[in-house]
């Protein structure tokens, strides 16, 4: 299944030869099956050297990957949520797809500076003077 291409969106498709899968023993519940069958999947994808991804997506994906990224630029996704190998394989591929979709999102629009309205300034100053008046009333009467 690693030889199948991974369709991300209409612009990005990862070729099957770029993905490497390794099956390892999974811990947790599952009885004897866990001890005998390698059901957990480690999916490797070299983000930095991938011809399928644009440069902007590569840099964003590298930031999003965090500790899952090796020094060589390879991303490792480990999936051991399910008891079957096929479902773990699908889960790993889906998580890779989600990460790349998140990295491919357009940047947010730049923030436009705004000034506070006259009314909000007046309300703030009025509330501020009201607070000062309350605090002044708390002091001793002959304190001035």
HELIX and SHEET records of a PDB file:
HELIX    1   1 UNK A   16  UNK A   18  5                                   3    
HELIX    2   2 UNK A   32  UNK A   36  1                                   5    
HELIX    3   3 UNK A   55  UNK A   65  1                                  11    
HELIX    4   4 UNK A   66  UNK A   68  5                                   3    
HELIX    5   5 UNK A   85  UNK A  104  1                                  20    
HELIX    6   6 UNK A  118  UNK A  138  1                                  21    
SHEET    1   A 2 UNK A   6  UNK A   7  0                                        
SHEET    2   A 2 UNK A  13  UNK A  14 -1                                        
SHEET    1   B 3 UNK A  19  UNK A  24  0                                        
SHEET    2   B 3 UNK A  40  UNK A  46 -1                                        
SHEET    3   B 3 UNK A  74  UNK A  79 -1                                        
END                                                                             
